[in-house]
Amino acid sequence: MSTKPLVLAFDVFGTVVDWRSSIAREAAPFLAALGRADIDPHLFADQWRGLYQPAMEECRSGRRPYTRLDILNRETLEALLVRHDIDRATIDDQTLTDFAHAWRRLDPWPDAVAGLTRLKVRFPIVTLSNGNTALTLEMARRAGLPWDTILGAESTGYYKPLPQAYLGTAEILGIAPSELCLVAAHHSDLAAARACGLITAFVHRPLEYGGRRAPDADAAQDWDYQASSFIDLTMKLEG
Amino acid sequence: MSTKPLVLAFDVFGTVVDWRSSIAREAAPFLAALGRADIDPHLFADQWRGLYQPAMEECRSGRRPYTRLDILNRETLEALLVRHDIDRATIDDQTLTDFAHAWRRLDPWPDAVAGLTRLKVRFPIVTLSNGNTALTLEMARRAGLPWDTILGAESTGYYKPLPQAYLGTAEILGIAPSELCLVAAHHSDLAAARACGLITAFVHRPLEYGGRRAPDADAAQDWDYQASSFIDLTMKLEG
């Protein structure tokens, strides 16, 4: 058994909140208003999410300075509209910005608020997300996520899975990487954290991709903690 | 009456917490253990606080890169010990670090937790403090301060009252400076915020200096909101 962490840092998209259902929920009326009810809103959500890693990769590679995810989401939305032959010029700017901010309005998994609230009694709970601060703050207030503070890409200036994202978060918290535990539903994220010396906790989210196999399922490792929910994680961390 | 803010950002030292009594409380046993019970712990607190602005000024002026307040507090502590003819070498490193972290263990004013909790229902509440994140996080957990997130010097890289500290905070929050309200007990802080276009709320803390006149009392202006406590501020903002 690994040592107990001093702080728990949470991946957010997919780990704490259900991005796919939430984006589909907002995409449906958005597409219908454009006369494009023929586009499956879940497919639209998957496609939008598919543009997420390439957009961040521009920043990770150094080809572009760190740019907030709110802005990347707006840019990838416009690219996706073009792919669907939707004329961006027919949509007013405020409507586009508001829909791009759908990523601020993601619903938590059913166990998230209760689990975080219980974990917070024993551990400081912070985000370690690629979401920017304003996005994560609005999401937290809407969903009732009781973060002690919001950290992540905007705090360090680096997108995960770059090592600076994990090491910089530990430094801001004033603790060693080995005292920080990343909680995530993604093996790729946890592998990068482990390589930086962090404690790792995997939480299984089988519905993240609507029940389909996770794209990084083959990257599974024997993580320090493995849990089926935040409630289960609470019991394992307190055990 | 000015427009309602979208977010409330709080100065912390003196506005939310009573640094003087709290530092004196920890200084008393620290000094006694050194055989220096002759030093008045409240005087020691005032002297330590007196070294705060000059230390930050090194960073503000650009002579030194942004350095976390935890580190500055440790440095000014060592300087203060020298001033009192206390040999730093007689104290082990961990004891010095722990006492320098007394600034993480400041007690809130009696109305702070109840007032913040009520304000948080209507407004996002964030810090806009010169305290670094780890310091402010530990303080919040110890005192029960329910911040939505911790922002301030470490988030922007600039110490107040530099304009970048206020403008950078609004930018991180994704709002205009005119939509952000600084809540502070210090006229100097509020004047700098107002110069950047922020809404200003003064909360009177007559006991910050042990009942003595505040050093910036002459800098009073007609602030957008003026309150005698966070509870009073709640009523004025909701009015």
Interface residues (C-beta under 8 A of the other chain):
Chain A: D70 P124 V126 N132 T133 A134 T136 L137 A140 R141 W147 D148 T149 I150 L151 E154 S155 I172 L173 G174 I175
Chain B: D70 P124 V126 N132 T133 A134 T136 L137 A140 R141 W147 D148 T149 I150 L151 E154 S155 I172 L173 G174 I175
